[in-house]
Amino acid sequence: MAKKKEASPLVQLKDFEAKLSSASALPRITILRGQESWFHNRVIRLLADKATELGLEVNHHDPSDPDFDGRGLFADLRGGSLFGSAMAVIVRNTGDLLKRNGAQDSDLTALLMTYMAGTTPAGAVVIHETSLRADHRLVKAAAKAEGALFHFRRLNDATAPWAPDPRTVELVQWIRMRAAERGLKLRPEEAVFLSSAVGNDLSALESEFGKLAATGTENMLKTVGWHAGGTPWDVATKVLYEKSSTAVAAVEGLFSLGFQGKDSKRVLDPSALVAMLTTSLIKTVRQGIAVGEAKSFGMAGPQAAALAGIGGAPRTVATNLEKASSRPVREWSLMLDDLVAMERRMKTGGTVDANDFVLFTLKWRTRRRR
């Protein structure tokens, strides 16, 4: 049986908002996974507001907080309300508290399994952990118990060959939704501009909405500064496949503003950015070499892609295979020589910075146009 396709974060959120608005009780357990913290915060706020509306006491716990009290969390899950009232227990960043102890569940997992299976103490629990796996025992048990399960990945911010209209991109749809919620009237093309200028950073976009609320959207080009960089992987794609002006802007944006890592913290360390961007470029260039060599031996596209380590959905494979075939093997090899030299310089104490990647971009984009 084919695996059911996961709904986009926007669809998951809208469906939950609709259900929660008319609900007479909270889900016994809600689990929030994935890397996009804006959606986590939104759902937690919705649940906390609904709990208050329903008369529940709301208690927050965060094991990553230095003042976290584990005894208080366990007491809440066992029915520790001073007044015997129903309680909504919200646990952010569970981290190691859900990791197995050898072959046994952790103490928190075991307690949550008991909590979820019963009706006492009255109330609900919300578990937030970005790295929690879908095959974790708690997640699978929550699915069987019809809990509310969410996986909020980062929004797609690029068009695809089968959907080339940038107005349909998830990030642009989110921008239009949030702008409307904040009373801003954005035309579709203005939302596209914002997504390009600010990038896939929902917190930064929220800040831009604040500026636009004060200044209006009429002079958006002056109000919103261009500071999108993207992840090192996004930037590597731009350097190798997009026009030089876009690629150079992406490199400069990455080194000026960093990027949001999987833990939702911003990575700003230049040496870390150099290492990640170099690794991403080398990996992609090597894929181009592998595809070209495979095709020279008569291999078909799918075989060449597999040999080069290009995976994913069929359309994604087809797109990346086309990109990897966009240059001759000789050109990919010369690019690899430049990148390996850059990597060697970095590892032997030499200086490598944004300028090196800008020069690399201009060198190879110029050569490709000849």
Rosetta blueprint (number, residue, H / E / L):
1 M L
2 A L
3 K L
4 K L
5 K L
6 E L
7 A L
8 S L
9 P H
10 L H
11 V H
12 Q H
13 L H
14 K H
15 D H
16 F H
17 E H
18 A H
19 K H
20 L H
21 S H
22 S L
23 A L
24 S L
25 A L
26 L L
27 P L
28 R L
29 I E
30 T E
31 I E
32 L E
33 R E
34 G L
35 Q L
36 E L
37 S H
38 W H
39 F H
40 H H
41 N H
42 R H
43 V H
44 I H
45 R H
46 L H
47 L H
48 A H
49 D H
50 K H
51 A H
52 T H
53 E H
54 L L
55 G L
56 L L
57 E E
58 V E
59 N E
60 H E
61 H E
62 D L
63 P L
64 S L
65 D L
66 P L
67 D L
68 F L
69 D L
70 G H
71 R H
72 G H
73 L H
74 F H
75 A H
76 D H
77 L H
78 R L
79 G L
80 G L
81 S L
82 L L
83 F L
84 G L
85 S L
86 A L
87 M E
88 A E
89 V E
90 I E
91 V E
92 R L
93 N L
94 T L
95 G H
96 D H
97 L H
98 L H
99 K L
100 R L
101 N E
102 G L
103 A L
104 Q E
105 D L
106 S L
107 D H
108 L H
109 T H
110 A H
111 L H
112 L H
113 M H
114 T H
115 Y H
116 M H
117 A H
118 G L
119 T L
120 T L
121 P L
122 A L
123 G E
124 A E
125 V E
126 V E
127 I E
128 H E
129 E L
130 T L
131 S L
132 L L
133 R L
134 A L
135 D L
136 H L
137 R H
138 L H
139 V H
140 K H
141 A H
142 A H
143 A H
144 K H
145 A L
146 E L
147 G L
148 A E
149 L E
150 F E
151 H E
152 F L
153 R L
154 R L
155 L L
156 N L
157 D L
158 A L
159 T L
160 A E
161 P L
162 W L
163 A E
164 P L
165 D L
166 P H
167 R H
168 T H
169 V L
170 E H
171 L H
172 V H
173 Q H
174 W H
175 I H
176 R H
177 M H
178 R H
179 A H
180 A H
181 E H
182 R L
183 G L
184 L L
185 K L
186 L L
187 R L
188 P H
189 E H
190 E H
191 A H
192 V H
193 F H
194 L H
195 S H
196 S H
197 A H
198 V H
199 G L
200 N L
201 D L
202 L H
203 S H
204 A H
205 L H
206 E H
207 S H
208 E H
209 F H
210 G H
211 K H
212 L H
213 A H
214 A H
215 T H
216 G L
217 T L
218 E L
219 N L
220 M H
221 L H
222 K H
223 T H
224 V L
225 G L
226 W L
227 H L
228 A L
229 G L
230 G L
231 T L
232 P H
233 W H
234 D H
235 V H
236 A H
237 T H
238 K H
239 V H
240 L H
241 Y H
242 E L
243 K L
244 S H
245 S H
246 T H
247 A H
248 V H
249 A H
250 A H
251 V H
252 E H
253 G H
254 L H
255 F H
256 S H
257 L H
258 G L
259 F E
260 Q E
261 G L
262 K L
263 D L
264 S L
265 K L
266 R E
267 V E
268 L L
269 D L
270 P H
271 S H
272 A H
273 L H
274 V H
275 A H
276 M H
277 L H
278 T H
279 T H
280 S H
281 L H
282 I H
283 K H
284 T H
285 V H
286 R H
287 Q H
288 G H
289 I H
290 A H
291 V H
292 G H
293 E H
294 A H
295 K H
296 S H
297 F L
298 G L
299 M L
300 A L
301 G H
302 P H
303 Q H
304 A H
305 A H
306 A H
307 L H
308 A H
309 G L
310 I L
311 G L
312 G L
313 A L
314 P H
315 R H
316 T H
317 V H
318 A H
319 T H
320 N H
321 L H
322 E H
323 K H
324 A H
325 S L
326 S L
327 R L
328 P L
329 V H
330 R H
331 E H
332 W H
333 S H
334 L H
335 M H
336 L H
337 D H
338 D H
339 L H
340 V H
341 A H
342 M H
343 E H
344 R H
345 R H
346 M H
347 K H
348 T L
349 G L
350 G L
351 T L
352 V L
353 D L
354 A H
355 N H
356 D H
357 F H
358 V H
359 L H
360 F H
361 T H
362 L H
363 K H
364 W H
365 R H
366 T H
367 R H
368 R H
369 R H
370 R L
